[in-house]
Amino acid sequence: MAVSAEQKIEKACVEAKEKLESLGIEDQIQSELDYVLGSYNFDRNPVGLYEIGGKALKALEAYKVDNPRKVSKKLITDIGTALKSQ
């Protein structure tokens, strides 16, 4: 069964939020991800997921520069791919 673009971005946002939490960074983006994931589960409109997912990707990429082993290349790639699938 093929995975839809909405499912990809939802999964990417969940994974980004979990990583930001585990790193203890970007509380504001974590809160925004919580909000848009809840909103998406209610109305199935993925616009917020793409917007905040993009913020999370930038934050993780920036963190990876100084801490290359703490953020996997796969996570960055998965989020980037999901963002492009819109």
DSSP file (Angstrom, degrees, kcal/mol; ACC not computed):
  #  RESIDUE AA STRUCTURE BP1 BP2  ACC     N-H-->O    O-->H-N    N-H-->O    O-->H-N    TCO  KAPPA ALPHA  PHI   PSI    X-CA   Y-CA   Z-CA
    1    1 A M              0   0    0      0, 0.0     2,-0.1     0, 0.0     0, 0.0   0.000 360.0 360.0 360.0 129.3    0.0    0.0    0.0
    2    2 A A        -     0   0    0      1,-0.1     2,-0.5     0, 0.0     0, 0.0  -0.413 360.0-125.3 -73.1 146.0    1.4    3.4   -1.0
    3    3 A V        -     0   0    0     -2,-0.1    -1,-0.1     1,-0.0     2,-0.0  -0.802  25.9-129.1 -93.8 130.4    1.9    6.0    1.6
    4    4 A S     >  -     0   0    0     -2,-0.5     4,-2.2     1,-0.1     5,-0.1  -0.296  20.3-111.8 -75.8 162.6    0.2    9.3    0.9
    5    5 A A  H  > S+     0   0    0      1,-0.2     4,-2.3     2,-0.2     5,-0.2   0.874 119.8  53.8 -59.8 -37.6    2.0   12.7    1.0
    6    6 A E  H  > S+     0   0    0      1,-0.2     4,-2.2     2,-0.2    -1,-0.2   0.893 107.9  48.9 -65.6 -39.6   -0.1   13.6    4.1
    7    7 A Q  H  > S+     0   0    0      2,-0.2     4,-2.4     1,-0.2    -1,-0.2   0.889 110.6  51.9 -66.5 -37.8    1.0   10.4    5.9
    8    8 A K  H  X S+     0   0    0     -4,-2.2     4,-2.5     2,-0.2    -2,-0.2   0.932 112.4  43.8 -63.8 -46.3    4.6   11.1    5.1
    9    9 A I  H  X S+     0   0    0     -4,-2.3     4,-2.4    73,-0.2    -1,-0.2   0.876 112.9  52.3 -70.7 -35.3    4.5   14.7    6.4
   10   10 A E  H  X S+     0   0    0     -4,-2.2     4,-2.2    -5,-0.2    -1,-0.2   0.949 112.7  45.0 -62.7 -47.4    2.6   13.6    9.5
   11   11 A K  H  X S+     0   0    0     -4,-2.4     4,-2.6     1,-0.2    -2,-0.2   0.911 112.8  51.5 -61.9 -43.3    5.2   10.9   10.3
   12   12 A A  H  X S+     0   0    0     -4,-2.5     4,-2.6     1,-0.2    -1,-0.2   0.898 110.0  49.0 -62.0 -41.0    8.0   13.3    9.6
   13   13 A C  H  X S+     0   0    0     -4,-2.4     4,-2.5     2,-0.2    -1,-0.2   0.896 110.6  50.2 -67.3 -39.5    6.6   15.9   12.0
   14   14 A V  H  X S+     0   0    0     -4,-2.2     4,-2.4     2,-0.2    -2,-0.2   0.937 113.6  45.9 -62.1 -45.9    6.1   13.3   14.7
   15   15 A E  H  X S+     0   0    0     -4,-2.6     4,-2.2     2,-0.2    -2,-0.2   0.893 112.2  50.9 -65.2 -39.7    9.7   12.1   14.3
   16   16 A A  H  X S+     0   0    0     -4,-2.6     4,-2.8     2,-0.2     5,-0.2   0.923 110.6  49.1 -63.0 -43.8   11.0   15.7   14.3
   17   17 A K  H  X S+     0   0    0     -4,-2.5     4,-2.6     1,-0.2    -2,-0.2   0.924 110.6  50.3 -62.2 -44.6    9.1   16.5   17.4
   18   18 A E  H  X S+     0   0    0     -4,-2.4     4,-2.4     1,-0.2    -1,-0.2   0.897 112.7  47.0 -60.7 -40.2   10.5   13.4   19.2
   19   19 A K  H  X S+     0   0    0     -4,-2.2     4,-2.1     2,-0.2    -2,-0.2   0.923 111.2  50.0 -69.2 -44.2   14.0   14.3   18.2
   20   20 A L  H  X>S+     0   0    0     -4,-2.8     5,-2.0     1,-0.2     4,-1.1   0.912 112.7  48.8 -59.8 -41.2   13.7   17.9   19.3
   21   21 A E  H ><5S+     0   0    0     -4,-2.6     3,-0.5    -5,-0.2    -2,-0.2   0.937 110.5  49.5 -62.2 -47.0   12.3   16.7   22.6
   22   22 A S  H 3<5S+     0   0    0     -4,-2.4    -1,-0.2     1,-0.3    -2,-0.2   0.826 113.7  46.2 -65.3 -30.3   15.1   14.1   23.1
   23   23 A L  H 3<5S-     0   0    0     -4,-2.1    -1,-0.3    -5,-0.1    -2,-0.2   0.671 106.6-129.9 -82.4 -17.4   17.7   16.8   22.3
   24   24 A G  T <<5 +     0   0    0     -4,-1.1     2,-0.3    -3,-0.5    -3,-0.2   0.840  64.3 122.9  72.0  33.9   16.0   19.3   24.6
   25   25 A I      < +     0   0    0     -5,-2.0    -1,-0.3     1,-0.2     5,-0.1  -0.829  50.4  22.9-124.8 163.1   15.9   22.1   22.0
   26   26 A E     >  +     0   0    0     -2,-0.3     4,-2.3    -3,-0.1    -1,-0.2   0.911  53.7 177.3  54.0  58.2   13.4   24.3   20.3
   27   27 A D  H  > S+     0   0    0      1,-0.2     4,-2.3     2,-0.2     5,-0.2   0.867  79.3  55.9 -57.5 -37.5   10.5   24.2   22.8
   28   28 A Q  H  > S+     0   0    0      1,-0.2     4,-2.3     2,-0.2    -1,-0.2   0.927 108.5  45.5 -63.3 -45.4    8.6   26.7   20.6
   29   29 A I  H  > S+     0   0    0      2,-0.2     4,-2.8     1,-0.2    -1,-0.2   0.890 110.5  55.0 -66.3 -37.8    8.7   24.5   17.6
   30   30 A Q  H  X S+     0   0    0     -4,-2.3     4,-2.4     2,-0.2    -2,-0.2   0.928 109.6  47.1 -58.8 -44.4    7.8   21.4   19.7
   31   31 A S  H  X S+     0   0    0     -4,-2.3     4,-2.3     2,-0.2    -2,-0.2   0.908 112.1  49.7 -63.3 -42.6    4.7   23.3   20.9
   32   32 A E  H  X S+     0   0    0     -4,-2.3     4,-2.8     2,-0.2     5,-0.2   0.894 109.9  51.1 -64.7 -39.4    3.8   24.3   17.3
   33   33 A L  H  X S+     0   0    0     -4,-2.8     4,-2.5     2,-0.2     5,-0.3   0.918 108.8  51.6 -63.5 -42.8    4.3   20.7   16.1
   34   34 A D  H  X S+     0   0    0     -4,-2.4     4,-2.2    -5,-0.2    -2,-0.2   0.938 112.4  47.1 -55.1 -47.5    2.0   19.5   18.9
   35   35 A Y  H  X S+     0   0    0     -4,-2.3     4,-2.6     1,-0.2    -2,-0.2   0.940 114.1  44.0 -63.1 -49.8   -0.6   22.0   17.8
   36   36 A V  H  X S+     0   0    0     -4,-2.8     4,-2.7     1,-0.2    13,-0.2   0.842 112.2  53.2 -70.4 -30.9   -0.5   21.3   14.1
   37   37 A L  H  X S+     0   0    0     -4,-2.5     4,-2.2    -5,-0.2    -1,-0.2   0.920 112.3  45.4 -66.6 -42.1   -0.5   17.5   14.6
   38   38 A G  H  X S+     0   0    0     -4,-2.2     4,-1.3    -5,-0.3    -2,-0.2   0.917 114.1  48.9 -64.2 -42.9   -3.6   17.8   16.8
   39   39 A S  H  X S+     0   0    0     -4,-2.6     4,-2.9     1,-0.2     5,-0.4   0.908 110.3  51.0 -62.7 -43.1   -5.2   20.1   14.2
   40   40 A Y  H  X S+     0   0    0     -4,-2.7     4,-2.6     1,-0.2    -1,-0.2   0.899 107.1  53.5 -62.6 -41.1   -4.3   17.7   11.4
   41   41 A N  H  < S+     0   0    0     -4,-2.2    -1,-0.2     1,-0.2    -2,-0.2   0.798 114.8  43.4 -63.9 -26.9   -5.9   14.8   13.3
   42   42 A F  H  < S+     0   0    0     -4,-1.3    -2,-0.2    -3,-0.3    -1,-0.2   0.928 133.4  12.8 -82.6 -49.9   -9.1   16.9   13.6
   43   43 A D  H  < S-     0   0    0     -4,-2.9    -3,-0.2     2,-0.1    -2,-0.2   0.517  85.6-131.8-112.0  -6.3   -9.5   18.4   10.1
   44   44 A R     <  +     0   0    0     -4,-2.6    -4,-0.2    -5,-0.4    -3,-0.1   0.747  59.5 138.6  59.5  25.9   -7.0   16.4    7.9
   45   45 A N    >   -     0   0    0     -6,-0.3     3,-0.5     1,-0.1     4,-0.3  -0.907  36.0-167.6-101.1 112.1   -5.6   19.7    6.5
   46   46 A P  T 3>  +     0   0    0      0, 0.0     4,-1.9     0, 0.0     3,-0.3   0.378  57.1 104.8 -84.9   5.9   -1.8   19.3    6.3
   47   47 A V  H 3> S+     0   0    0      1,-0.2     4,-2.0     2,-0.2     5,-0.1   0.906  82.7  47.3 -54.6 -47.0   -0.9   22.9    5.6
   48   48 A G  H <> S+     0   0    0     -3,-0.5     4,-2.8     1,-0.2     5,-0.4   0.844 106.5  58.7 -64.2 -34.1    0.4   23.5    9.1
   49   49 A L  H  > S+     0   0    0     -3,-0.3     4,-2.2    -4,-0.3    -1,-0.2   0.915 107.8  46.1 -62.0 -42.0    2.4   20.3    9.1
   50   50 A Y  H  X S+     0   0    0     -4,-1.9     4,-1.7     2,-0.2    -2,-0.2   0.916 114.7  47.5 -66.7 -42.1    4.3   21.5    6.0
   51   51 A E  H  X S+     0   0    0     -4,-2.0     4,-1.3    -5,-0.2    -2,-0.2   0.962 120.8  34.3 -64.9 -52.4    4.9   25.0    7.5
   52   52 A I  H  X S+     0   0    0     -4,-2.8     4,-2.6     1,-0.2    -1,-0.2   0.823 113.1  60.6 -76.7 -30.3    6.1   23.9   11.0
   53   53 A G  H  X S+     0   0    0     -4,-2.2     4,-2.4    -5,-0.4    -1,-0.2   0.884 103.5  52.7 -59.7 -37.7    7.8   20.8    9.6
   54   54 A G  H  X S+     0   0    0     -4,-1.7     4,-2.1     2,-0.2    -1,-0.2   0.895 108.5  49.1 -64.0 -40.7    9.9   23.2    7.6
   55   55 A K  H  X S+     0   0    0     -4,-1.3     4,-2.3     2,-0.2    -2,-0.2   0.918 111.4  49.8 -63.2 -43.1   10.9   25.1   10.7
   56   56 A A  H  X S+     0   0    0     -4,-2.6     4,-2.7     1,-0.2     5,-0.2   0.905 108.8  52.6 -63.6 -41.1   11.7   21.8   12.5
   57   57 A L  H  X S+     0   0    0     -4,-2.4     4,-2.7     1,-0.2     5,-0.2   0.935 109.8  48.0 -60.5 -46.4   13.9   20.7    9.6
   58   58 A K  H  X S+     0   0    0     -4,-2.1     4,-2.3     1,-0.2    -1,-0.2   0.907 112.5  49.5 -61.0 -41.8   15.9   24.0    9.6
   59   59 A A  H  X S+     0   0    0     -4,-2.3     4,-2.2     2,-0.2    -1,-0.2   0.912 113.1  46.1 -64.5 -42.8   16.3   23.7   13.4
   60   60 A L  H  X S+     0   0    0     -4,-2.7     4,-2.4     2,-0.2    -2,-0.2   0.894 112.1  50.9 -68.5 -39.4   17.6   20.1   13.1
   61   61 A E  H  X S+     0   0    0     -4,-2.7     4,-1.2    -5,-0.2    -2,-0.2   0.915 111.5  48.2 -62.7 -41.9   19.9   20.9   10.3
   62   62 A A  H  X S+     0   0    0     -4,-2.3     4,-0.8    -5,-0.2     3,-0.3   0.907 112.6  48.1 -65.1 -41.7   21.4   23.8   12.3
   63   63 A Y  H >X S+     0   0    0     -4,-2.2     4,-1.6     1,-0.2     3,-0.6   0.888 106.1  58.7 -65.0 -38.7   21.8   21.6   15.3
   64   64 A K  H 3< S+     0   0    0     -4,-2.4    -1,-0.2     1,-0.2    -2,-0.2   0.799  93.0  68.0 -62.9 -29.9   23.5   18.9   13.2
   65   65 A V  H 3< S+     0   0    0     -4,-1.2    -1,-0.2    -3,-0.3    -2,-0.2   0.923 114.3  27.3 -56.1 -46.2   26.2   21.3   12.1
   66   66 A D  H << S+     0   0    0     -4,-0.8    -1,-0.2    -3,-0.6    -2,-0.2   0.659 133.9  35.9 -91.0 -17.2   27.7   21.4   15.6
   67   67 A N    >X  +     0   0    0     -4,-1.6     3,-1.8    -5,-0.1     4,-0.6  -0.540  67.0 167.7-134.3  66.4   26.5   18.0   16.7
   68   68 A P  T 34 S+     0   0    0      0, 0.0     3,-0.3     0, 0.0    -1,-0.1   0.750  75.1  50.9 -59.7 -27.6   26.7   15.7   13.7
   69   69 A R  T 34 S+     0   0    0      1,-0.2     3,-0.1     3,-0.1    -5,-0.1   0.583 100.5  63.6 -87.5  -8.0   26.2   12.5   15.5
   70   70 A K  T <4 S+     0   0    0     -3,-1.8     2,-0.5     1,-0.2    -1,-0.2   0.658 101.6  48.4 -91.8 -15.6   23.1   13.5   17.4
   71   71 A V  S  < S-     0   0    0     -4,-0.6    -1,-0.2    -3,-0.3     2,-0.1  -0.982  85.5-131.8-126.9 120.5   20.8   14.0   14.4
   72   72 A S     >  -     0   0    0     -2,-0.5     4,-1.8     1,-0.1     5,-0.1  -0.377   9.3-133.3 -74.7 147.1   20.7   11.3   11.8
   73   73 A K  H  > S+     0   0    0      1,-0.2     4,-2.8     2,-0.2     5,-0.2   0.864 108.1  59.9 -61.7 -35.7   21.1   12.0    8.1
   74   74 A K  H  > S+     0   0    0      2,-0.2     4,-3.1     1,-0.2    -1,-0.2   0.904 103.0  50.2 -60.9 -42.7   18.1    9.7    7.5
   75   75 A L  H  > S+     0   0    0      2,-0.2     4,-2.4     1,-0.2     5,-0.2   0.943 112.3  46.8 -61.9 -47.2   15.8   11.9    9.7
   76   76 A I  H  X S+     0   0    0     -4,-1.8     4,-2.5     1,-0.2    -2,-0.2   0.925 115.3  46.8 -59.0 -45.6   16.9   15.0    7.8
   77   77 A T  H  X S+     0   0    0     -4,-2.8     4,-2.8     2,-0.2     5,-0.2   0.916 111.3  51.0 -63.6 -44.6   16.3   13.3    4.5
   78   78 A D  H  X S+     0   0    0     -4,-3.1     4,-2.3     2,-0.2    -2,-0.2   0.911 112.9  45.1 -61.6 -43.5   12.9   11.9    5.5
   79   79 A I  H  X S+     0   0    0     -4,-2.4     4,-2.4    -5,-0.2    -1,-0.2   0.936 114.2  49.3 -66.7 -45.1   11.7   15.2    6.7
   80   80 A G  H  X S+     0   0    0     -4,-2.5     4,-1.7    -5,-0.2    -2,-0.2   0.907 112.0  48.6 -60.0 -42.8   13.0   17.0    3.5
   81   81 A T  H  X S+     0   0    0     -4,-2.8     4,-0.9     1,-0.2    -1,-0.2   0.913 111.0  50.1 -63.5 -43.9   11.4   14.3    1.3
   82   82 A A  H  < S+     0   0    0     -4,-2.3     3,-0.5     1,-0.2   -73,-0.2   0.880 109.2  51.9 -63.8 -38.0    8.1   14.6    3.1
   83   83 A L  H >< S+     0   0    0     -4,-2.4     3,-0.9     1,-0.2    -1,-0.2   0.869 108.9  50.6 -65.8 -35.9    8.2   18.4    2.7
   84   84 A K  H 3< S+     0   0    0     -4,-1.7    -1,-0.2     1,-0.2    -2,-0.2   0.661  96.6  71.3 -75.3 -15.8    8.8   18.1   -1.0
   85   85 A S  T 3<        0   0    0     -4,-0.9    -1,-0.2    -3,-0.5    -2,-0.2   0.473 360.0 360.0 -82.2  -0.1    5.9   15.7   -1.5
   86   86 A Q    <         0   0    0     -3,-0.9    -1,-0.2    -4,-0.2    -2,-0.1   0.513 360.0 360.0 -68.9 360.0    3.3   18.4   -0.9
